[in-house]
Amino acid sequence: MALEREQETYRRKLAELKTDEGKFALIHGDDVVGVYGTYEDAIAEGYRQFHLDPFLVKQIQTVEQVQFITRFLDSPCRT
């Protein structure tokens, strides 16, 4: 799975990050590079520092929201 290392870093550092809940963490490998007020700021800094190397931008949330997505539709897609 992509970004497993970064996701594990987020889980491991969440206790430290929770004071910035709602902001966005920029994670590269085992490091939390920074915390930003907006997703756009975090992603721009990620590309500036890491170019096309993998990095993760994740909103800091002590309780993760569960999102349900289904493939089952009542009617076919019409375009």
N, C-alpha and C positions, 0 to 999 in steps of 0.2 A: 504494500500500500504506500502511496506517495506521502511524504512528509511525516512518516512515523516518528522519526527522531525528534522533530520539532514539536509534534503533538505530545510526545512524552515529556519533553522539556516544559511545555505549558502546564501539564498536569502536576509535574514535580514542583514547579515554582508558583503555583496558584495561590498558596497561602501568603506568599510575599506580595503577589500582585493584587490581592483583593482590595487593598486600600485605593486602588485606581479603577475600581469596578465601573464599567461603562465605557472606558477608554479602550484603545487598541494596542496590543502588544505586537512588536516586531520580533520574530524569533528566527534565528539562523543556527542550525545544528543544536548544540547544547547551551546556547547563549540567548538570553533575552537582551536584545540590542537596545531597545528603548520602548517607551510607552508614549502614545500620541493621542491627541484629543479627537482626531478624525481618522477614518479609514483611509481617506485620500492622502493625508500626510504620512501615514505609516507605509502605505504601498509605494508612494513616491520615494521615500527614504530607502526602502528595501531595494527598489530598482537602482537607485543611485549608488548604493554600497555594493550590491551583489549581482547586478546586471541580470543575467539569465540563470544564475545559480539558484537552486531552490531556497525559498524562505517562506515563512508563514506569518500572516497577519490575522490575528484573532481578537475578537472583542472579549474583554475580560468580564466573565460572569461567574459568580460563585454557584449559581444554579443554572444549569444548561437548559435551554428551551428545547423541547422535543418537537420535531417537525415531521408530520406524516405526509408521505408522498405516495400516491398509488398509480399503478399503470392501468387500472381497471376504470374504464370510462363507460357511461351509459350510452353515449352516442359517438359515432366516428368523428374524427377531426375533419372539419371542412375548411379548406383554404380558398 
